[in-house]
């Protein structure tokens, strides 16, 4: 198979480049599709120049974002319209989400965004967060199935008509899409961080596993007693061999069909 592939690579010099970069255009297509399908109806939320939202919680987040834009990075400490008519402290409801949206509105408005700019930024926020989920999803799939597995994971995410899609369209400006993004991002970071030491340093693993094979190959010989080599002392004892890895202190002692190797501890401290 490898020889056939090598012949094909000689005939098609671009084969290696295709194998190295094929995932990039596919990811661009899937990510672009994810964003388009979430924002394609955004104009329906503009009525006479006013930005409207779907659901009730989006209006709460609009008040939070407005306050944070005026008092950045502080968020609204008390909300009179929540638990009306008494009001309540609302520090537990999506403060990071509101801070991120307010920061984006400040950047878009060059430090002084209009009320419509703030509302439009919040209008597109769920679509942006929903699309960004594709990035950690790709690395999760790549961790378990290589580049192709990552692309397949993003494709499934892009083509799934699920609650995740309904909660991440423009206009549904609640914090659910941001929750999904940060959850998948956290899982991807943990999975990548928990890789084994041999996966981080494959050269060490391959060299340590190759030493017994090389030793066994050197010590293998005819099984008949008459063909056994004798030592210079004439005692009929099999020859022994020793090898040392270049640049390291590891050593091994070999006997026929038996190899005892000492490998330095390479686990991280």
N, C-alpha and C positions, 0 to 999 in steps of 0.2 A: 504494500500500500504506500509506504513512504517513498519507494523507488518510483512508483507510478506518479505520485504527487510531485516528486522532484522533476520528472520529465515534463509534467504539465506546467510547472513553474518556469522551466526554461523556455517553453513555447509562449507562455503568457507572463511576461515580466511583471505585469501589474497585479498578479494574483496575491502576492504578499501584502501589497498596499491595500487591496480590497479586504483581506482578512483582518488587517490591523485597524481599518477605519470604517468598515461597513456599518457599524452600530451608530456612528455619529449622525448620518442623514436620517436613519430610521428613528432615532430619538428626537431629532428636530421635528420630523413629521408628526410623531405621536404627541409630543409636548405642544406643538402648534395646534393640533386638533383638539387637545384637551382645553386649551385656552379659548379657542374659537367657539366650541360648543357651549361654553359657559358664559360668554359675553355676547352672543349673537342677538339676543333680545333686549339688550340694555336700553335701547331707545324707548321701549315701552314704559320705562320708569320715569321718563321726562314728560311732564304735563304742564304746558304753558310756561316752560322754563324752570319749573320747580322739580326737584328730585324727590321721587317717592320711593318707598321701600316695601318689601314683602314681609308680613308678619309684624309682631309687636316689639320684639327685642331689638330690632334694628334701630328703632327710634331712640331707645335708651342708649345704644352705642353712639348714635349721632350726638346726643347731649354730652356724653363722655368725651368724644373726640373734640368737640367744640371747646369744651373746658380745657382739655389738655393742650390744644393749640394755643390758647391764650395764656396758659400757666405751665408751659412745658418745663420739665417732664412730669409735673404733678397731675394726678387724676382726681376726679370729682370725689370728695370725701363723703358727701351726704347727698342723697337723691330724694327730693320731695315727692316725685311722681311714683316712686317704688313704695309699695305698701301705703298707698294714698288712703287717708289724708294725713297720716302721721309721718310718713317718710321713713327712711332707714339709712344706715351706713352701708355703702355698697362697695367696699374695698375688695371684696372677694369675687366680684363679677368681671372677669375679662380685662383686668387693668393692663396687662402686657399687650394684649391685642389692640386695645385703644391707644396705647402709647405708640405702637408700631404704625398704626394708621395715621395718627396725628403727626408723627415724624415724617411719613411719606407726604402728607398734605403740606407740611412746612417746606419740604424740599421742592415739591412741584410748584408751590406758590412763591418760591424764592424768599421764604421767611415771612411772608405776609399774604397768606391765601385768603381768597374770598369765601363766603359761606357756600357758594355753589361748588367751588373747588374742593372744599372739605367734604361736601355731600357726595360729589362724584368719586372722590378717592375712596370713601367708605362703600360706595356702590360697587366698585370693582374689586374691593379687598377680598371677598370670599373666592372670586374666580382666580385671583393671583395665588392665594394660599392653596387652593385646590390643585392648581397646576404645579406648584412647587413640590407637591407630594411625590411627583414622578422622580425627582432627583434622589432622595434616599431610597425610594422603592427600587430604582435601578441598581444601586450599590448593594442592596440586600439580595436581589436576584443574582447579581454578579458574584457575590460571595459564595453562593451555593451552586450556581450553574454556569459560571463564566459570563462572558459578554452576551452570549445568546440567551442565557437565562435571565439576565437583566433586561434585555430588550423585550422578551416575552412577558415579564412582569409588568413593564410599563404599558405594553400593548393591552394586557388584560385590564389594567387600571383605566386606560383611556377609553376602552370600548364597553365598560361595565355600566349598564343603566341601573344604578343603585341609589340608596339613600345618600351616599356620599356625593353623587352628582347633584341630587336635588338640593343638598345643603351647601353646595359650593358654586352655585350660579350667581351671576350678578343680580343684585337686588335683595337677595336673602343675606343681609349683612350681619348675621350673627357670628359668634366666635367658633362655631363648630368646625369650619374648614381649617382654622388655625390650630385647633386641638388635634385634628387628624395629622396635620403636617408635623407638629412637634412630637407626637407620639411615634410616628414612623421614623422621624429623624433620630429620636433617642434610641429606638431599637437598632437602627443601622449602626449608630456609633458604638453601642454595646457589643454587637456581634463582631464588628471589625476589631474592637479593642481586645476581645477575648480570643484572638487567634493564637494558636499554639506556637511555642518558640521555634519549632522546626519549620512552620509556615513562614515565620518572619525571616529565618536564615536557612533557606533550603540547601545552601552549599555545605553547611555543617552536617545536616542530616544525611545528604548524599555521600559525603566523604566518609562518615562514620559507618554507614551501611555498606559502603564499597570495600572497606578494609577486610571484613571477614571473607567476602567473596574472593578478593584478590589473594588472601592468604590460603583459602581452600584450593584455589586454582594452582598455586605454586606447590602446595603439598601433595596434590593428587598424583598418584603414580600407579604402576601395575600392582595388582593385588597378589600376584604369585610371590612366594617367599624367595625364589631364586633370583628374581629380578630386582629385589630391594637393594638400594645403594648402601654401601657400607662407609662408615666413617674412616678417617685417616688412621685412627688408632687400631682399626681392625677388629673391633668388638662386635660388629654386626648391628650397631645401633643406627636407627634411621637418622638421616641428616635433619638438622633443625635450621630454621631460617628466622630472621628477625628483620623487621622493617620499622621505619620511623617516618612519620609524616613530616614533610618539609615545612619549616617554620613553626613547628609545635613540638611539645615534649611527649606526645603520645607514642607508644611503642606496642608491638605485638609479638608474641612468640608462637611459632607455627610448628605443628607436628602433622604427620600424615592424617588427613581427614579431620583434624581437630584444630581449632584456632581459638586462642584466648586473647582477646584484645582489650586494651585499656584505653578508654576515650575520655578526654577531659570533660568536666561538667560544663555544658554551655548554656544551662538555663539561666535566665536573667535574674539578677539579685533583687 
